[in-house]
Amino acid sequence: MQKKQSKKQGERLTTLLPYLITLASGIFMGLTVAPVGAWFLAWIALVPLWVLVVTSAKSKNQFPPAFLWGIGYHGVALFWITGIHPMTWLGVPWLPSLAITLFCWGFLSVLGGVFVAIWAAVMVRLGGQKSWLRILIGTAVWCGLESLWSAGPLWWSSLAYTQSPHNLVILHLGQLSGPNTVTAAIVAVNGLIAEGWTNRQDAKSAKISSVSSAPLRFVNKYWVIATGLLISLHLIGFILYSRPIAQPPETALKVGIVQGNIPNRLLRSSEGFRRAQENYTNGYLTLADQGVDAVLTPEGALPIFQRDLLGTALVAAVKLKGVVAWIGAFGERGDSYTISLFTFNNKGEIVSRYDKTKLVPLGEYIPFEGILGGIIQRLSPLDAHQVPGSANQVFDTPFGRAIASICYESAFPEQFRRQAAAGGQFILSSSNDAHYTASMPFQHHAQDMMRAIETDRWSARATNTGYSAFVDPHGRTLWISGYNTYETHAETIYRRQTKTLYVRWGDWLTPFLLISSGGAWLVIQLRDKN
């Protein structure tokens, strides 16, 4: 009887083991980003899933393990979303706030699981018996799915950002074809290691490796190639990273940042608005006295409409000091409003405006509002209907055209690439991450670092409560603020008109990989039939 129970327990453990392994490896991938930042795990964390997908192909049981890997990765990487709870400051009761928070976190984690499950299904269906073809297809499909996902409204945790901010060398591959270049490198290296493992196990089971060293060398060639590829890619990145950055004096621009440190729970109140006016006006005056050319404020620094901005103390200070200011406030469009960044010239006049185009679902608009609008309260401090800005905006300033980004847009590289191709010479990133835990603004900073590298531009990033920063075109952080602190800081950045391969051609690598892998698969299918 005991033997039967032990046997059943062993069978259960054997059945559960693939699920536990894939979930654990997905969690390890999630640990690559803030707050842990174990970026090196990205180069091996996909291996267990890949091995299980290949070895269990005949059992038709790949969906659940792959699904769990995606939940593990995205669930851990996006755990900062839970920081929005409690939302009592927005008038949302504690229990509904918890329900909304868990729904958002769970939905994105499940969506990540579906993403990986689709990848595994394609691998099983098209991978065949050839390791090199599985590596090519696996890399191409992963990049293709990330491109598809990033084209929608919900996007953040690309495999590429697992390397930011620590591995600046490999992030320079983004100058070639955007973040998918880094993603492709990570997937390909993981695939080579996994294929080396499965081939080695096949050789052992066939009792070949113990007889001759020749098959063993054949098996290990994947690990040799993986090592060579990893070194080569980092070498290419290092060459790009080592290029000197030209700093002509005539292109210099001294920019000041004010981090107002106004908790979101206060912004809706008269006391919060009073503090916002005081902090940003005093910060502006301090920086103006330091001789800056312009001052950048965070997203929604003054949470009022454009028509009310001209009567604020901050704009009065701009007229007094004659220093250009970029002020975050709300724009108007009919009966709706936009989250906007306004350029005030040295006379205190609005000369340009950029409207946020990527809105946060549930946070700034309600998907399927006709169905969910009566259930979920909009998290915005205003009651009006928020709308996105135009997708083809440019942001001209007294110092030339800038690349503008407001908060969530940092996760969408195409936003920056398009503006750089249209003549943007430097990046202005304006954000408000005050309602999240500290790991979120650090991940946000990591996203902005990638965008600076990909476009080869200097970046100034202003946030409400942290982390504000200045970043050079190699992704190096020149200065970063504290968290939940009031700060002002000035730094000299330089306007640039260079165009990386990515800025010129966009993400050309993903379609190249998809066409190559599809063509190779088709050739093999036709050859086998004939």
C-alpha positions as CSV (number, residue, x, y, z in Angstrom):
1,M,0.0,0.0,0.0
2,Q,2.8,2.4,0.9
3,K,4.6,1.5,-2.3
4,K,1.5,2.4,-4.3
5,Q,1.1,5.8,-2.5
6,S,4.8,6.5,-3.0
7,K,4.5,5.7,-6.6
8,K,1.4,8.0,-7.0
9,Q,3.2,10.8,-5.2
10,G,6.2,10.3,-7.5
11,E,4.0,10.4,-10.5
12,R,2.3,13.6,-9.3
13,L,5.7,15.2,-8.7
14,T,6.8,14.1,-12.2
15,T,3.7,15.7,-13.7
16,L,4.1,18.9,-11.7
17,L,7.8,19.3,-12.3
18,P,7.6,20.9,-15.7
19,Y,5.1,23.4,-14.4
20,L,7.3,24.3,-11.4
21,I,10.4,24.6,-13.5
22,T,8.8,26.9,-16.1
23,L,7.2,29.1,-13.4
24,A,10.5,29.3,-11.5
25,S,12.5,30.2,-14.7
26,G,9.9,32.9,-15.5
27,I,10.2,34.3,-12.0
28,F,14.0,34.4,-12.5
29,M,13.5,36.4,-15.7
30,G,11.3,38.8,-13.7
31,L,14.2,39.3,-11.2
32,T,16.3,40.9,-14.0
33,V,14.6,44.3,-13.6
34,A,14.2,46.6,-10.6
35,P,14.1,46.2,-7.7
36,V,16.4,43.2,-7.9
37,G,18.2,44.0,-11.2
38,A,19.8,40.6,-11.8
39,W,20.2,41.4,-15.5
40,F,22.6,38.5,-16.2
41,L,19.8,35.9,-15.5
42,A,18.1,37.0,-18.8
43,W,20.8,35.0,-20.7
44,I,19.8,31.7,-19.2
45,A,16.2,32.1,-17.8
46,L,14.5,31.1,-21.0
47,V,16.6,27.9,-21.3
48,P,14.3,25.6,-19.1
49,L,11.2,26.6,-21.0
50,W,12.9,26.1,-24.4
51,V,14.1,22.6,-23.3
52,L,10.7,21.6,-22.1
53,V,9.0,22.8,-25.2
54,V,11.4,20.8,-27.4
55,T,11.4,17.6,-25.3
56,S,7.7,17.5,-24.7
57,A,6.6,18.4,-28.3
58,K,5.1,15.0,-28.9
59,S,3.0,15.1,-25.7
60,K,1.1,18.2,-26.9
61,N,1.3,19.7,-23.4
62,Q,3.3,22.8,-24.0
63,F,0.6,25.4,-23.4
64,P,0.4,25.3,-19.6
65,P,4.2,25.3,-18.9
66,A,4.7,28.2,-21.3
67,F,1.7,30.0,-19.9
68,L,3.2,29.8,-16.4
69,W,6.6,31.1,-17.6
70,G,4.9,34.2,-19.0
71,I,2.9,34.7,-15.8
72,G,6.1,34.3,-13.7
73,Y,8.0,36.8,-15.7
74,H,5.4,39.6,-16.2
75,G,3.9,39.0,-12.8
76,V,7.2,39.7,-11.0
77,A,8.4,42.4,-13.4
78,L,5.1,44.3,-13.2
79,F,4.5,43.8,-9.5
80,W,4.9,47.5,-9.0
81,I,1.4,48.0,-10.3
82,T,0.1,46.9,-6.9
83,G,1.5,50.1,-5.6
84,I,-1.6,52.1,-6.8
85,H,-3.5,50.5,-3.9
86,P,-5.2,52.0,-1.9
87,M,-6.8,54.6,-4.2
88,T,-8.9,56.2,-1.4
89,W,-7.4,59.6,-2.3
90,L,-9.3,59.3,-5.6
91,G,-12.5,58.5,-3.8
92,V,-12.3,54.8,-4.5
93,P,-13.2,52.7,-1.4
94,W,-10.5,50.4,0.0
95,L,-12.0,47.1,-1.2
96,P,-12.9,48.1,-4.8
97,S,-9.4,49.7,-4.9
98,L,-7.9,46.3,-4.0
99,A,-10.1,44.6,-6.6
100,I,-9.1,47.0,-9.4
101,T,-5.4,46.7,-8.5
102,L,-5.4,42.9,-8.5
103,F,-7.4,42.9,-11.8
104,C,-4.8,45.2,-13.5
105,W,-1.9,43.1,-12.2
106,G,-3.5,39.8,-12.9
107,F,-4.7,40.8,-16.4
108,L,-1.3,41.9,-17.5
109,S,0.3,38.8,-16.1
110,V,-2.1,36.5,-17.9
111,L,-1.7,38.5,-21.1
112,G,2.1,37.8,-20.8
113,G,1.3,34.1,-20.2
114,V,-0.8,34.0,-23.4
115,F,2.0,35.7,-25.3
116,V,4.6,33.0,-24.3
117,A,2.0,30.2,-24.9
118,I,1.6,31.4,-28.5
119,W,5.3,31.4,-28.9
120,A,5.6,27.9,-27.6
121,A,2.7,26.7,-29.8
122,V,4.4,28.1,-32.9
123,M,7.7,26.5,-31.9
124,V,6.1,23.1,-31.6
125,R,4.2,23.4,-34.9
126,L,7.0,24.8,-37.0
127,G,10.2,24.0,-35.2
128,G,10.6,20.5,-36.7
129,Q,13.6,18.4,-35.8
130,K,16.4,20.7,-36.8
131,S,17.9,22.7,-34.0
132,W,19.1,25.6,-36.1
133,L,15.6,26.0,-37.5
134,R,14.1,26.1,-34.0
135,I,16.6,28.8,-33.0
136,L,15.8,30.9,-36.0
137,I,12.0,30.5,-35.7
138,G,12.0,30.9,-31.9
139,T,13.9,34.2,-32.2
140,A,11.9,35.5,-35.1
141,V,8.5,34.7,-33.5
142,W,9.4,36.1,-30.2
143,C,10.5,39.4,-31.8
144,G,7.4,39.4,-34.0
145,L,5.1,38.9,-31.0
146,E,6.8,41.7,-29.0
147,S,6.4,44.0,-32.0
148,L,2.7,43.1,-32.2
149,W,2.2,43.6,-28.5
150,S,4.0,46.9,-28.4
151,A,1.7,48.2,-31.2
152,G,-1.2,48.1,-28.8
153,P,-2.0,50.2,-25.7
154,L,-0.5,47.7,-23.1
155,W,3.2,47.4,-23.3
156,W,6.1,47.6,-20.9
157,S,8.2,44.4,-20.2
158,S,10.2,43.7,-23.3
159,L,13.0,41.2,-22.9
160,A,15.4,44.0,-24.0
161,Y,14.7,46.1,-20.9
162,T,16.0,43.3,-18.7
163,Q,19.5,44.7,-19.6
164,S,18.7,48.3,-18.6
165,P,20.2,50.1,-16.8
166,H,23.2,47.8,-16.0
167,N,24.3,46.4,-19.4
168,L,24.8,49.5,-21.4
169,V,27.1,47.7,-23.9
170,I,24.5,45.3,-25.1
171,L,21.8,48.0,-25.1
172,H,23.8,49.7,-27.9
173,L,22.6,47.0,-30.3
174,G,19.4,49.0,-30.1
175,Q,21.0,51.6,-32.4
176,L,21.0,49.0,-35.2
177,S,17.3,48.0,-35.2
178,G,15.7,49.1,-31.9
179,P,15.1,47.1,-28.7
180,N,14.1,44.0,-30.7
181,T,17.8,43.6,-31.6
182,V,18.6,43.1,-27.9
183,T,15.6,40.8,-27.5
184,A,16.7,38.7,-30.5
185,A,20.2,38.4,-28.9
186,I,18.8,37.2,-25.6
187,V,16.4,34.7,-27.2
188,A,19.1,33.3,-29.6
189,V,21.6,32.8,-26.9
190,N,19.1,31.0,-24.7
191,G,18.0,28.9,-27.7
192,L,21.6,27.8,-28.4
193,I,22.2,26.8,-24.8
194,A,18.9,24.9,-24.7
195,E,19.5,23.1,-28.0
196,G,23.0,22.2,-26.8
197,W,21.4,20.7,-23.7
198,T,18.8,18.7,-25.6
199,N,21.3,17.4,-28.1
200,R,23.6,16.3,-25.3
201,Q,20.8,14.5,-23.5
202,D,19.8,12.8,-26.8
203,A,23.4,11.7,-27.3
204,K,23.5,10.3,-23.7
205,S,20.2,8.4,-24.1
206,A,21.5,6.9,-27.3
207,K,24.7,5.8,-25.4
208,I,26.9,7.6,-27.9
209,S,28.7,10.2,-25.9
210,S,30.3,7.5,-23.6
211,V,31.8,5.7,-26.6
212,S,33.3,8.5,-28.7
213,S,34.2,12.1,-28.1
214,A,33.2,13.1,-31.7
215,P,29.4,13.2,-30.9
216,L,30.2,15.0,-27.7
217,R,32.0,17.7,-29.7
218,F,29.0,17.9,-32.0
219,V,26.6,18.3,-29.1
220,N,28.7,21.0,-27.4
221,K,29.0,23.1,-30.6
222,Y,25.8,24.9,-29.6
223,W,27.4,26.0,-26.4
224,V,30.5,27.1,-28.2
225,I,28.3,29.1,-30.7
226,A,26.3,30.5,-27.8
227,T,29.5,31.7,-26.1
228,G,30.9,33.1,-29.3
229,L,27.6,34.9,-30.1
230,L,27.4,36.4,-26.6
231,I,30.9,37.7,-26.8
232,S,30.6,39.0,-30.4
233,L,27.4,40.8,-29.7
234,H,28.9,42.5,-26.6
235,L,31.9,43.4,-28.7
236,I,29.7,45.1,-31.3
237,G,27.9,46.9,-28.5
238,F,31.2,48.0,-27.0
239,I,32.4,49.4,-30.3
240,L,29.2,51.5,-30.5
241,Y,29.5,52.4,-26.8
242,S,33.1,53.5,-27.2
243,R,32.5,56.1,-29.9
244,P,33.2,59.6,-28.6
245,I,30.2,62.0,-28.3
246,A,30.8,65.3,-30.0
247,Q,29.9,68.3,-27.8
248,P,30.2,71.5,-29.9
249,P,29.7,74.6,-27.8
250,E,27.2,76.0,-30.2
251,T,24.9,73.0,-29.6
252,A,25.0,73.2,-25.7
253,L,21.8,73.7,-23.8
254,K,21.8,74.1,-20.1
255,V,18.5,72.6,-18.8
256,G,17.2,72.8,-15.3
257,I,14.8,70.2,-13.7
258,V,12.3,70.8,-10.9
259,Q,11.1,67.8,-9.0
260,G,8.2,69.2,-7.1
261,N,7.5,66.2,-4.8
262,I,3.7,66.8,-4.5
263,P,1.9,63.5,-3.5
264,N,-0.9,62.8,-5.9
265,R,-3.3,62.5,-3.1
266,L,-2.8,66.3,-2.5
267,L,-2.9,67.4,-6.2
268,R,-6.6,67.5,-6.2
269,S,-6.9,69.8,-3.2
270,S,-6.4,73.5,-3.0
271,E,-3.5,72.9,-0.6
272,G,-1.8,70.6,-3.1
273,F,-2.2,73.2,-5.9
274,R,-0.8,75.9,-3.6
275,R,2.2,73.7,-2.9
276,A,2.7,72.9,-6.5
277,Q,2.7,76.6,-7.5
278,E,5.1,77.4,-4.7
279,N,7.5,74.5,-5.3
280,Y,7.7,74.9,-9.1
281,T,7.9,78.7,-9.0
282,N,10.6,78.7,-6.4
283,G,12.5,75.9,-8.3
284,Y,12.2,77.9,-11.6
285,L,13.5,81.0,-9.9
286,T,16.4,79.1,-8.4
287,L,17.4,77.6,-11.7
288,A,17.0,80.8,-13.6
289,D,19.4,82.5,-11.2
290,Q,21.9,79.7,-12.0
291,G,21.9,80.7,-15.7
292,V,20.0,77.9,-17.3
293,D,18.6,78.2,-20.8
294,A,15.3,76.4,-20.0
295,V,13.5,74.7,-17.1
296,L,11.6,71.4,-17.4
297,T,8.7,70.4,-15.1
298,P,7.0,67.0,-14.7
299,E,3.7,65.7,-16.2
300,G,0.8,67.6,-14.7
301,A,3.1,69.8,-12.6
302,L,0.2,72.3,-12.5
303,P,-3.0,70.3,-12.7
304,I,-5.0,73.0,-14.4
305,F,-6.2,73.7,-17.9
306,Q,-4.2,75.7,-20.5
307,R,-6.6,78.7,-20.2
308,D,-5.7,79.1,-16.5
309,L,-1.9,78.7,-16.8
310,L,-1.3,82.4,-17.8
311,G,-2.5,83.6,-14.4
312,T,-0.2,81.4,-12.3
313,A,2.8,82.5,-10.3
314,L,5.0,80.2,-12.4
315,V,4.2,81.9,-15.7
316,A,4.6,85.3,-14.0
317,A,8.1,84.2,-13.0
318,V,8.8,83.2,-16.6
319,K,7.8,86.7,-17.8
320,L,10.1,88.2,-15.0
321,K,13.2,86.1,-15.7
322,G,12.8,85.5,-19.4
323,V,14.0,81.9,-19.2
324,V,12.1,79.3,-21.4
325,A,9.9,76.8,-19.4
326,W,8.3,73.5,-20.3
327,I,5.3,73.2,-18.1
328,G,3.1,70.1,-17.6
329,A,-0.6,70.9,-17.5
330,F,-3.9,70.0,-19.2
331,G,-4.7,71.0,-22.7
332,E,-8.3,71.4,-24.1
333,R,-9.9,69.8,-27.1
334,G,-13.6,70.6,-27.3
335,D,-15.3,69.1,-24.3
336,S,-12.3,66.8,-23.7
337,Y,-8.8,67.3,-22.4
338,T,-5.3,66.1,-23.0
339,I,-2.2,65.7,-20.7
340,S,0.2,68.1,-22.3
341,L,3.6,69.8,-22.1
342,F,3.7,73.5,-23.0
343,T,6.6,75.5,-24.2
344,F,6.6,79.1,-22.7
345,N,9.1,81.4,-24.4
346,N,11.1,84.1,-22.7
347,K,8.0,86.4,-22.9
348,G,5.8,84.0,-21.1
349,E,3.9,83.0,-24.3
350,I,2.9,79.5,-25.3
351,V,4.7,78.7,-28.5
352,S,4.3,75.0,-28.7
353,R,2.4,72.1,-27.2
354,Y,2.8,68.3,-27.1
355,D,-0.2,66.1,-26.1
356,K,0.3,62.6,-24.6
357,T,-0.5,60.0,-27.2
358,K,-0.2,56.8,-25.2
359,L,-2.8,56.8,-22.4
360,V,-2.7,54.4,-19.5
361,P,-5.7,52.0,-19.6
362,L,-7.9,52.4,-16.5
363,G,-5.6,55.1,-15.3
364,E,-6.3,57.6,-18.0
365,Y,-9.1,56.1,-20.0
366,I,-11.5,53.1,-19.6
367,P,-11.4,50.4,-22.3
368,F,-14.9,49.5,-23.4
369,E,-16.1,52.5,-21.4
370,G,-19.7,51.8,-22.3
371,I,-19.5,48.5,-20.4
372,L,-17.0,49.3,-17.7
373,G,-17.6,53.0,-17.2
374,G,-20.3,52.5,-14.6
375,I,-18.2,50.0,-12.7
376,I,-14.6,51.4,-12.6
377,Q,-14.1,55.0,-11.6
378,R,-11.6,56.9,-13.8
379,L,-8.4,57.4,-11.9
380,S,-7.8,60.9,-13.4
381,P,-8.0,64.0,-11.1
382,L,-10.4,65.6,-13.6
383,D,-14.0,64.5,-14.4
384,A,-13.8,65.4,-18.1
385,H,-13.0,62.9,-20.8
386,Q,-9.3,62.5,-21.6
387,V,-8.3,61.9,-25.2
388,P,-4.9,61.1,-26.7
389,G,-2.8,63.4,-28.8
390,S,-2.1,63.0,-32.5
391,A,0.4,60.2,-33.5
392,N,2.4,62.5,-35.8
393,Q,3.2,65.5,-33.5
394,V,6.4,67.4,-33.6
395,F,7.5,69.6,-30.7
396,D,9.3,72.7,-31.8
397,T,11.0,74.9,-29.1
398,P,13.1,78.1,-29.2
399,F,16.2,75.8,-29.2
400,G,15.1,73.6,-32.1
401,R,12.9,70.6,-32.4
402,A,12.7,68.3,-29.4
403,I,11.6,64.7,-28.9
404,A,8.8,64.9,-26.3
405,S,7.6,62.1,-24.1
406,I,5.0,62.1,-21.4
407,C,5.2,59.3,-18.8
408,Y,3.9,55.9,-20.2
409,E,5.2,56.8,-23.7
410,S,8.8,55.9,-22.5
411,A,7.9,52.2,-23.1
412,F,7.2,52.8,-26.8
413,P,10.4,53.2,-28.8
414,E,8.6,54.0,-32.0
415,Q,7.4,57.3,-30.5
416,F,11.0,58.4,-30.0
417,R,12.3,57.0,-33.3
418,R,9.7,58.8,-35.3
419,Q,10.4,62.2,-33.6
420,A,14.1,61.7,-34.0
421,A,13.7,61.0,-37.7
422,A,11.5,64.1,-38.0
423,G,14.4,66.2,-36.7
424,G,14.2,65.9,-32.9
425,Q,17.6,67.0,-31.4
426,F,17.2,66.2,-27.7
427,I,14.7,64.3,-25.5
428,L,12.4,65.9,-23.0
429,S,10.7,63.3,-20.8
430,S,8.0,64.5,-18.4
431,S,6.5,62.0,-15.9
432,N,4.5,61.5,-12.8
433,D,5.1,58.1,-11.1
434,A,4.0,59.2,-7.6
435,H,1.3,56.6,-7.2
436,Y,3.6,53.6,-7.6
437,T,6.3,51.9,-5.6
438,A,10.0,52.9,-6.0
439,S,10.7,50.0,-8.4
440,M,8.4,51.5,-11.1
441,P,10.2,54.9,-11.5
442,F,13.5,53.1,-11.6
443,Q,12.2,50.8,-14.4
444,H,10.8,54.0,-16.0
445,H,14.3,55.5,-15.9
446,A,15.7,52.4,-17.4
447,Q,13.2,52.7,-20.3
448,D,14.3,56.3,-20.9
449,M,18.0,55.2,-21.0
450,M,17.2,52.8,-23.8
451,R,15.4,55.5,-25.8
452,A,18.4,57.8,-25.4
453,I,20.8,55.1,-26.7
454,E,18.5,54.0,-29.6
455,T,18.1,57.6,-30.9
456,D,21.6,58.8,-30.0
457,R,20.2,61.7,-28.1
458,W,20.8,63.5,-24.8
459,S,17.8,63.2,-22.4
460,A,16.4,65.3,-19.6
461,R,13.8,63.6,-17.5
462,A,11.6,65.4,-15.0
463,T,9.3,63.6,-12.6
464,N,7.1,64.6,-9.7
465,T,8.6,62.5,-7.0
466,G,11.5,60.7,-8.6
467,Y,13.5,59.6,-10.4
468,S,14.4,62.7,-12.4
469,A,17.6,62.4,-14.3
470,F,19.9,63.5,-17.1
471,V,21.2,60.8,-19.6
472,D,23.8,61.1,-22.3
473,P,23.5,59.3,-25.8
474,H,25.4,56.3,-24.4
475,G,22.8,55.8,-21.7
476,R,25.1,57.0,-18.9
477,T,23.2,58.7,-16.1
478,L,24.9,62.0,-15.5
479,W,22.7,62.8,-12.5
480,I,19.7,61.1,-10.8
481,S,17.5,62.5,-8.1
482,G,16.4,61.0,-4.9
483,Y,13.0,59.5,-4.4
484,N,10.2,61.4,-2.7
485,T,12.4,64.4,-2.4
486,Y,12.1,68.0,-3.6
487,E,15.0,68.8,-5.9
488,T,16.3,71.2,-8.5
489,H,19.3,70.4,-10.7
490,A,20.8,71.9,-13.9
491,E,22.9,70.0,-16.4
492,T,24.3,70.9,-19.9
493,I,23.0,68.7,-22.7
494,Y,23.8,68.9,-26.4
495,R,21.6,69.0,-29.4
496,R,22.3,66.3,-32.0
497,Q,21.2,65.6,-35.5
498,T,22.8,62.2,-36.0
499,K,20.6,59.3,-37.2
500,T,21.3,55.8,-36.1
501,L,20.4,52.9,-38.3
502,Y,17.3,52.3,-36.2
503,V,16.2,55.9,-36.6
504,R,16.7,55.7,-40.4
505,W,15.2,52.3,-41.1
506,G,13.1,51.4,-38.0
507,D,12.9,47.8,-36.8
508,W,14.1,46.1,-40.0
509,L,15.5,43.1,-38.1
510,T,12.2,41.5,-37.1
511,P,10.7,41.3,-40.6
512,F,14.1,40.0,-41.8
513,L,14.0,37.2,-39.2
514,L,10.4,36.4,-39.9
515,I,11.0,36.2,-43.7
516,S,14.2,34.2,-43.3
517,S,12.7,31.7,-40.8
518,G,9.5,31.3,-42.9
519,G,11.5,30.8,-46.1
520,A,13.8,28.2,-44.4
521,W,10.8,26.3,-43.0
522,L,9.1,26.3,-46.4
523,V,12.2,25.1,-48.2
524,I,12.6,22.2,-45.8
525,Q,8.9,21.3,-46.1
526,L,9.1,21.2,-49.9
527,R,12.4,19.2,-49.8
528,D,10.9,16.6,-47.4
529,K,7.8,16.2,-49.7
530,N,10.0,15.7,-52.7
